[in-house]
């Protein structure tokens, strides 16, 4: 599932440059994650990079956007133009 930044965000600016999909941007008050671009770093890294660097642990799974690892990988492929292979 895509990730979400809670109201506990302190705007420390460390998450935005870590996102390989440019899914994180400054919102009206705190940082925001675009669920259409967030793959939880599937396809790039083994774990979400923003979660690893967040000093206040305010980045959590988005409850309204459940996605399986396969769906996240498909999203990664669409975003990067990576061809899918037939199984």
KAFENKA-V133900 format. One record per backbone hydrogen bond with DSSP energy under -1.0 kcal/mol. CO is the residue of the C=O (numbers start at 1). NH is the residue of the N-H. If there is no record, write none. Layout:
# KAFENKA-V133900
co->[CO | CO]
nh->[NH | NH]
This chain:
# KAFENKA-V133900
co->[2 | 4 | 6 | 15 | 16 | 19 | 23 | 25 | 30 | 32 | 34 | 34 | 39 | 41 | 41 | 48 | 49 | 50 | 58 | 60 | 62 | 68 | 69 | 70 | 71 | 72 | 73 | 74 | 75 | 76 | 77 | 77]
nh->[62 | 60 | 9 | 18 | 19 | 22 | 34 | 32 | 27 | 25 | 37 | 38 | 42 | 44 | 45 | 52 | 53 | 54 | 6 | 4 | 65 | 72 | 73 | 74 | 75 | 76 | 77 | 78 | 79 | 80 | 81 | 82]
